[in-house]
Amino acid sequence: MLGLGGVLAQPGGRTLRAARAPGTAVARAWTWDAADRWSRVWWPQGVALGEHHGAPVALVSWFAQERRGIRRGARVSVVDLRDARRPRYRHVLLVAIGADGALETVPIHAGGIAWLPGADGGLLYAAATFGGIREFRLADLARAHGPFEHGLVLPQSAELIAQGERHERLRYSFVSAVEGARELVAGEYRPDDRGRIARLRVGEEHAEIVDVVTPGIAAMQGVALRDGMWSVSSGNGPNARGDLWHGPRDALVRRAGALPPGPEDLALDARGRLWGASEFPRKRWLYELGLRDD
């Protein structure tokens, strides 16, 4: 096992470069190397921020479009932010252990991820659409044995099917961690304004929905919650900037054009700043927002 610390300690890897990203709330941004920036197989989705033994780290999930009958599943990029000028990153394939003990790809969209850091790396949660939420222990990060394209794998440790769902089944399109609590906040993408957001209390291999709200925002892509203030991203297609909605749950204010085109998940870092990622080829950025509650 390498664990998260072992991955961060490895030399080399790919490099993000500083870039200018459109969006009135973008404070700074980076773009991926050429292969990842242009890929039409792998698409960035979820983002989570945290620290590991004092080192700032971003985790970014990607899902793979099926090509020629090949299903590549989902991956997570481990981004070392200690050198903010040129952050290094490595891709890690999400896998499950099959009945025969062999590793197989996890066929989820991973449209959002949440990270609860811990001494051994902590837990990573990935949205699995109608399959609930998948849990991964970052201490289990390991070198791959077999035909895995990235050379690193992260085995799934649990599938969380939430208790307390009512009426129409919740679609887990995105998810983030609630600061200071063993809670997650997850929501569903819908082209109309009927998408819901739920708060979930998580425990050992289980989750329970404790609250559900319908904020009336079309095309929601991500959510973050801190000290009673909500932030929600929404998209307007590949050629228009995205919107950021911010404020108390029942009084969200739209900030039109605050985000780059194709905004996806949102996450909070240790300083309380919002981060996001965008998905479209040639318009792929990992970005920090300049929005504050104070």
C-alpha positions as CSV (number, residue, x, y, z in Angstrom):
1,M,0.0,0.0,0.0
2,L,1.1,3.5,-0.8
3,G,-1.6,5.5,0.9
4,L,-2.2,9.2,0.2
5,G,1.2,10.1,1.7
6,G,3.0,7.7,-0.5
7,V,1.4,9.1,-3.7
8,L,2.3,12.7,-2.6
9,A,5.9,11.6,-1.9
10,Q,6.4,10.1,-5.4
11,P,8.6,12.3,-7.7
12,G,7.4,13.4,-11.1
13,G,3.9,13.1,-12.3
14,R,1.9,15.5,-14.5
15,T,1.8,19.2,-14.0
16,L,-0.9,21.8,-13.9
17,R,-0.1,25.2,-15.1
18,A,-1.5,28.6,-14.1
19,A,-4.1,29.9,-16.4
20,R,-6.8,32.6,-16.7
21,A,-10.3,31.2,-16.5
22,P,-13.4,33.2,-17.3
23,G,-15.8,34.0,-14.5
24,T,-16.2,37.1,-12.3
25,A,-15.7,35.1,-9.1
26,V,-12.5,33.3,-10.2
27,A,-9.5,34.3,-8.1
28,R,-6.9,32.0,-9.6
29,A,-7.0,28.9,-11.9
30,W,-4.9,26.1,-13.4
31,T,-5.3,24.0,-16.4
32,W,-4.4,20.3,-17.0
33,D,-1.6,19.0,-19.2
34,A,-2.4,18.8,-23.0
35,A,-3.7,15.2,-23.0
36,D,-6.1,15.8,-20.1
37,R,-7.2,19.2,-21.3
38,W,-8.2,17.9,-24.8
39,S,-9.4,14.4,-23.9
40,R,-12.9,13.4,-25.1
41,V,-12.7,10.1,-23.1
42,W,-12.1,11.5,-19.6
43,W,-14.2,14.4,-18.2
44,P,-13.5,16.2,-14.9
45,Q,-16.5,16.2,-12.5
46,G,-16.0,16.3,-8.7
47,V,-13.6,18.3,-6.5
48,A,-12.6,18.1,-2.9
49,L,-10.0,20.0,-0.8
50,G,-8.1,19.1,2.3
51,E,-4.7,18.7,3.9
52,H,-2.5,15.7,4.6
53,H,0.1,16.2,7.3
54,G,0.0,19.9,6.5
55,A,0.3,19.6,2.7
56,P,-2.7,21.2,0.8
57,V,-4.2,18.7,-1.6
58,A,-7.0,18.8,-4.2
59,L,-8.8,15.7,-5.3
60,V,-10.6,15.8,-8.7
61,S,-12.8,13.0,-10.1
62,W,-13.2,12.2,-13.7
63,F,-15.6,9.8,-15.5
64,A,-14.9,8.0,-18.8
65,Q,-17.1,8.0,-21.9
66,E,-17.5,4.5,-23.2
67,R,-15.5,4.1,-26.4
68,R,-15.4,1.1,-28.7
69,G,-17.2,-0.9,-26.0
70,I,-14.5,-0.2,-23.4
71,R,-15.7,1.0,-20.0
72,R,-12.9,2.7,-18.1
73,G,-15.0,3.6,-15.1
74,A,-13.9,6.6,-13.0
75,R,-10.6,8.0,-11.6
76,V,-9.4,10.6,-9.2
77,S,-6.5,13.0,-9.7
78,V,-4.4,13.6,-6.5
79,V,-3.2,17.2,-6.9
80,D,-0.3,18.3,-4.7
81,L,-0.8,22.1,-4.1
82,R,2.4,22.7,-2.1
83,D,3.9,24.5,-5.2
84,A,1.0,26.6,-6.3
85,R,2.9,27.8,-9.4
86,R,3.1,24.3,-10.9
87,P,1.0,21.8,-8.9
88,R,1.9,18.2,-9.6
89,Y,-0.8,15.5,-10.0
90,R,-1.3,11.8,-10.6
91,H,-4.4,9.9,-11.7
92,V,-5.8,7.0,-9.6
93,L,-8.3,4.6,-11.0
94,L,-11.3,3.7,-8.7
95,V,-11.8,0.0,-8.5
96,A,-13.8,-2.6,-6.7
97,I,-12.8,-6.1,-5.6
98,G,-14.8,-8.7,-7.5
99,A,-16.2,-12.0,-6.2
100,D,-13.1,-13.7,-7.5
101,G,-10.8,-11.3,-5.8
102,A,-9.8,-9.5,-9.0
103,L,-9.9,-5.8,-9.4
104,E,-12.5,-4.2,-11.7
105,T,-13.4,-0.7,-12.6
106,V,-16.2,1.1,-10.7
107,P,-18.9,2.1,-13.3
108,I,-20.0,5.4,-11.7
109,H,-20.2,9.0,-13.0
110,A,-18.4,10.4,-9.9
111,G,-20.1,13.7,-10.6
112,G,-19.1,14.9,-7.1
113,I,-16.8,13.8,-4.4
114,A,-16.4,14.6,-0.7
115,W,-13.3,14.1,1.4
116,L,-13.2,13.7,5.2
117,P,-9.4,13.9,5.9
118,G,-7.8,11.8,8.6
119,A,-4.4,10.8,9.9
120,D,-4.2,7.9,7.4
121,G,-5.7,10.0,4.5
122,G,-9.3,9.7,5.7
123,L,-12.4,8.8,3.6
124,L,-13.4,9.8,0.1
125,Y,-17.0,9.6,-1.0
126,A,-18.1,9.6,-4.6
127,A,-21.6,10.3,-6.0
128,A,-22.9,7.2,-7.9
129,T,-26.2,8.7,-9.4
130,F,-29.0,6.2,-8.6
131,G,-26.4,3.9,-6.8
132,G,-26.1,6.1,-3.8
133,I,-22.6,7.0,-2.6
134,R,-19.4,4.9,-2.8
135,E,-16.8,5.1,0.0
136,F,-13.1,4.8,-0.4
137,R,-10.3,4.7,2.2
138,L,-7.4,6.8,1.0
139,A,-5.0,4.6,3.1
140,D,-5.8,1.9,0.6
141,L,-4.2,3.7,-2.4
142,A,-1.9,1.2,-4.0
143,R,0.2,0.5,-7.1
144,A,-1.8,-1.4,-9.7
145,H,-1.0,-5.0,-10.7
146,G,-2.5,-5.7,-14.1
147,P,-3.7,-3.7,-17.1
148,F,-4.6,-0.5,-15.4
149,E,-3.7,2.6,-17.4
150,H,-2.7,4.9,-14.6
151,G,-0.6,2.5,-12.5
152,L,-2.4,3.5,-9.2
153,V,-5.7,2.2,-7.9
154,L,-8.1,3.0,-5.0
155,P,-10.3,0.1,-4.0
156,Q,-13.9,0.8,-2.9
157,S,-14.6,0.0,0.8
158,A,-18.4,0.4,1.0
159,E,-21.6,1.3,-0.9
160,L,-23.9,3.7,1.0
161,I,-27.6,3.5,0.2
162,A,-29.2,6.2,2.3
163,Q,-32.0,5.6,4.6
164,G,-34.9,8.1,4.8
165,E,-35.5,8.6,1.1
166,R,-39.1,9.6,0.4
167,H,-41.2,9.7,-2.7
168,E,-39.1,9.9,-5.8
169,R,-35.6,8.3,-5.4
170,L,-32.8,10.8,-5.0
171,R,-30.3,11.2,-7.9
172,Y,-26.8,11.6,-6.4
173,S,-25.2,13.9,-9.0
174,F,-22.8,15.8,-6.7
175,V,-21.7,15.7,-3.1
176,S,-19.6,17.6,-0.7
177,A,-18.6,17.4,3.0
178,V,-20.2,19.6,5.7
179,E,-17.4,21.3,7.7
180,G,-17.2,20.2,11.3
181,A,-19.6,17.3,11.1
182,R,-19.8,13.8,9.8
183,E,-22.3,14.9,7.3
184,L,-22.5,15.2,3.5
185,V,-24.7,17.4,1.4
186,A,-25.7,15.9,-2.0
187,G,-27.9,17.0,-4.8
188,E,-29.3,16.1,-8.2
189,Y,-28.7,17.6,-11.6
190,R,-31.9,18.2,-13.6
191,P,-32.4,20.5,-16.6
192,D,-35.5,22.0,-14.9
193,D,-35.7,23.7,-11.4
194,R,-37.0,20.7,-9.5
195,G,-33.6,19.3,-8.5
196,R,-33.3,18.5,-4.8
197,I,-30.4,18.9,-2.3
198,A,-30.2,16.6,0.8
199,R,-28.1,16.6,3.9
200,L,-26.9,13.1,5.0
201,R,-25.5,11.9,8.3
202,V,-22.8,9.3,7.6
203,G,-21.6,6.5,9.8
204,E,-19.9,3.1,9.5
205,E,-21.0,1.9,6.1
206,H,-24.4,3.7,6.2
207,A,-26.0,7.1,5.6
208,E,-29.2,8.7,6.6
209,I,-31.0,11.6,5.0
210,V,-31.9,14.2,7.6
211,D,-33.1,17.1,5.4
212,V,-34.2,17.7,1.8
213,V,-34.7,21.0,0.1
214,T,-35.7,22.1,-3.5
215,P,-34.0,25.4,-4.1
216,G,-35.6,26.1,-7.5
217,I,-32.3,26.2,-9.5
218,A,-32.1,24.6,-12.9
219,A,-29.0,22.6,-14.0
220,M,-27.4,22.4,-10.6
221,Q,-23.9,20.9,-10.7
222,G,-22.4,21.3,-7.2
223,V,-23.1,22.5,-3.7
224,A,-21.1,23.5,-0.6
225,L,-22.3,24.4,2.9
226,R,-20.5,26.3,5.7
227,D,-21.9,28.1,8.8
228,G,-25.4,28.2,7.3
229,M,-24.3,29.7,4.0
230,W,-25.0,27.7,0.9
231,S,-23.2,27.9,-2.5
232,V,-24.6,26.2,-5.6
233,S,-23.1,26.0,-9.1
234,S,-25.3,25.8,-12.2
235,G,-24.3,25.5,-15.9
236,N,-25.4,27.2,-19.1
237,G,-23.9,24.9,-21.7
238,P,-20.4,24.8,-23.2
239,N,-20.2,28.3,-24.5
240,A,-21.6,30.4,-21.7
241,R,-20.3,31.2,-18.2
242,G,-21.9,29.3,-15.3
243,D,-23.7,30.9,-12.4
244,L,-23.0,30.8,-8.7
245,W,-25.9,31.0,-6.2
246,H,-24.9,32.0,-2.7
247,G,-26.6,32.8,0.6
248,P,-28.9,31.3,3.3
249,R,-30.8,28.2,2.2
250,D,-34.0,30.1,1.6
251,A,-32.5,33.3,0.1
252,L,-29.9,32.2,-2.4
253,V,-28.8,35.1,-4.7
254,R,-27.7,34.4,-8.3
255,R,-24.3,35.7,-9.4
256,A,-24.6,35.3,-13.1
257,G,-21.4,34.6,-15.1
258,A,-19.4,34.1,-11.9
259,L,-18.0,30.7,-13.0
260,P,-16.3,29.3,-16.2
261,P,-18.4,27.4,-18.8
262,G,-19.2,23.9,-17.7
263,P,-18.9,24.3,-13.9
264,E,-19.2,21.1,-12.0
265,D,-18.7,20.3,-8.3
266,L,-17.9,22.8,-5.5
267,A,-15.8,22.3,-2.4
268,L,-14.5,24.3,0.5
269,D,-10.8,24.3,1.5
270,A,-9.4,24.7,5.1
271,R,-9.6,28.5,4.8
272,G,-13.3,28.4,3.8
273,R,-12.7,29.4,0.2
274,L,-14.7,27.8,-2.6
275,W,-13.1,25.7,-5.3
276,G,-14.5,24.2,-8.5
277,A,-13.7,22.4,-11.7
278,S,-15.0,22.7,-15.3
279,E,-15.5,19.9,-17.7
280,F,-15.5,20.8,-21.4
281,P,-12.4,20.0,-23.6
282,R,-10.1,23.0,-23.9
283,K,-12.1,24.8,-21.2
284,R,-11.0,22.6,-18.3
285,W,-9.8,24.5,-15.2
286,L,-9.3,23.7,-11.5
287,Y,-10.1,27.1,-9.9
288,E,-10.3,28.9,-6.6
289,L,-13.1,31.5,-6.1
290,G,-12.7,34.8,-4.3
291,L,-16.0,34.7,-2.6
292,R,-16.2,35.1,1.2
293,D,-19.0,35.1,3.7
294,D,-17.6,38.0,5.6
